[in-house]
Amino acid sequence: MKLVVALAGASGSIYAARFLRALSEIPGESYFIVSPPSLRIFSEEYETSVSKPEDVLDFIQTKWKPELKHKFHIRNFHDIGSDIASGSNVWDAMVVVPCSMKTIASINAGLTENLIERAADVSLKERRRLIVVPRETPYNRVHLRNLLSLDEAGAIILPASPGFYQIPKTLDDLGDFISGRIFNLLGVDSELYPKWVG
Ligand SMILES: Cc1cc2nc3c(=O)[nH]c(=O)nc-3n(C[C@H](O)[C@H](O)[C@H](O)COP(=O)(O)O)c2cc1C
């Protein structure tokens, strides 16, 4: 499995952190991009201080000590000349978790001013799976229009709306529910949340 994994600046760092924790234990490789606002929000939500992508990966490794089977290739948010700015490089899917309304709007408008937006644009044009995990509440009509339009362009909208029917005990359980749903869409069967048995 080869992914592009990006963190944009929305609340919900727990979804990124729990997804990255689980992904670390899955053989494969990912290009990894974080936006400056996502670092600020991650720092606030985990009451820590991360200022670069390496810090996010180190935080996850220190906190949960996952078995490292996945290779992360860090790419600079501002480097629109990066290898993954081009469709000539191939990846299976891209995940933006969490995804801000600003990045949703940019991808929808075809604006590619940073590497997250450019790699998402490439994913769409190359017909590769693009999964975005938006977080905002309430939605205004601009958000709703952009989300619908992005769905029509081929992206998968996976809102940061965890279910409660699996009786979560911890916040991590909520993060794992969303992570598990992302893995479902990537074709990876995970044990991150109890399946509904009817
Ligand atoms: C503490 C904090 C929380 C935020 N939460 C959200 C959010 O949940 N959803 C959202 O769309 N924007 C949120 N924002 C605003 C975005 O971070 C802002 O629009 C930023 O420009 C997004 O840029 P990026 O998508 O390139 O990271 C938040 C900002 C801060 C500082």
The ligand as an SDF file (V2000), in Angstrom:
LIG
                    3D

 31 33  0  0  0  0  0  0  0  0999 V2000
   -7.6340   26.0660   17.0180 C   0  0  0  0  0  0  0  0  0  0  0  0
   -8.1730   26.1010   15.6230 C   0  0  0  0  0  0  0  0  0  0  0  0
   -9.1740   25.2220   15.2670 C   0  0  0  0  0  0  0  0  0  0  0  0
   -9.7050   25.2290   13.9720 C   0  0  0  0  0  0  0  0  0  0  0  0
  -10.6730   24.3240   13.6610 N   0  0  0  0  0  0  0  0  0  0  0  0
  -11.1610   24.2840   12.4040 C   0  0  0  0  0  0  0  0  0  0  0  0
  -12.1220   23.2860   12.0560 C   0  0  0  0  0  0  0  0  0  0  0  0
  -12.5380   22.4490   12.8540 O   0  0  0  0  0  0  0  0  0  0  0  0
  -12.5640   23.2570   10.7800 N   0  0  0  0  0  0  0  0  0  0  0  0
  -12.1170   24.1460    9.8360 C   0  0  0  0  0  0  0  0  0  0  0  0
  -12.5680   24.0510    8.6950 O   0  0  0  0  0  0  0  0  0  0  0  0
  -11.2050   25.1120   10.1420 N   0  0  0  0  0  0  0  0  0  0  0  0
  -10.7130   25.1930   11.4000 C   0  0  0  0  0  0  0  0  0  0  0  0
   -9.7630   26.1420   11.7230 N   0  0  0  0  0  0  0  0  0  0  0  0
   -9.3670   27.1360   10.7180 C   0  0  0  0  0  0  0  0  0  0  0  0
   -8.2870   26.6110    9.7540 C   0  0  0  0  0  0  0  0  0  0  0  0
   -7.1750   26.1420   10.4730 O   0  0  0  0  0  0  0  0  0  0  0  0
   -7.8930   27.7180    8.7680 C   0  0  0  0  0  0  0  0  0  0  0  0
   -8.9530   27.9560    7.8720 O   0  0  0  0  0  0  0  0  0  0  0  0
   -6.6250   27.4010    7.9970 C   0  0  0  0  0  0  0  0  0  0  0  0
   -6.3830   28.4240    7.0630 O   0  0  0  0  0  0  0  0  0  0  0  0
   -6.7110   26.0740    7.2670 C   0  0  0  0  0  0  0  0  0  0  0  0
   -5.5510   25.9230    6.4610 O   0  0  0  0  0  0  0  0  0  0  0  0
   -5.0770   24.4950    5.9490 P   0  0  0  0  0  0  0  0  0  0  0  0
   -6.2810   23.7580    5.5000 O   0  0  0  0  0  0  0  0  0  0  0  0
   -4.1130   24.7760    4.8470 O   0  0  0  0  0  0  0  0  0  0  0  0
   -4.4080   23.7990    7.0990 O   0  0  0  0  0  0  0  0  0  0  0  0
   -9.2190   26.1500   13.0100 C   0  0  0  0  0  0  0  0  0  0  0  0
   -8.1880   27.0140   13.3730 C   0  0  0  0  0  0  0  0  0  0  0  0
   -7.6690   26.9980   14.6550 C   0  0  0  0  0  0  0  0  0  0  0  0
   -6.5500   27.9440   15.0090 C   0  0  0  0  0  0  0  0  0  0  0  0
  1  2  1  0
  2  3  1  0
  2 30  2  0
  3  4  2  0
  4  5  1  0
  4 28  1  0
  5  6  2  0
  6  7  1  0
  6 13  1  0
  7  8  2  0
  7  9  1  0
  9 10  1  0
 10 11  2  0
 10 12  1  0
 12 13  2  0
 13 14  1  0
 14 15  1  0
 14 28  1  0
 15 16  1  0
 16 17  1  0
 16 18  1  0
 18 19  1  0
 18 20  1  0
 20 21  1  0
 20 22  1  0
 22 23  1  0
 23 24  1  0
 24 25  2  0
 24 26  1  0
 24 27  1  0
 28 29  2  0
 29 30  1  0
 30 31  1  0
M  END
$$$$
